Amino acid sequence: MKMTGHTVRLSILSLALALVNATSAPAASSEADFNTAYAAAEAADKEAGRLHNQWTVTAEALADAKKAADIGDFDRAVTSAKEAEALAKASILQAASEKEAWKKLEIR
């Protein structure tokens, strides 16, 4: 099967959605759990930034995680931080695939 740029983008989006759905936080998360999850999400987002491929939804998930932690809702904070990490990792995968995909474009 020949993968087009559109197919690759859809595959990456599907992966991102699967990662987000797989990141449900366990009940009774602590501040330490949040700090760990948030640090991982920030590191992944920083890598996406280095690749010039940060997604705005990642920043929104990070902001939501921070807001939830600020009010002590660590379950929601951890869930949002893990969602942000999954999105950042998907954007990293997208950057890698797009780096190679353009070479397969047909110039007319």
Secondary structure, 3 states (H helix, E strand, C coil): CCCCHHHHHHHHHHHHHHHHHCCCCCCCCCHHHHHHHHHHHHHHHHHHHHCCCCCHHHHHHHHHHHHHHHCCCHHHHHHHHHHHHHHHHHHHHHHHHHHHHHHHCCCC
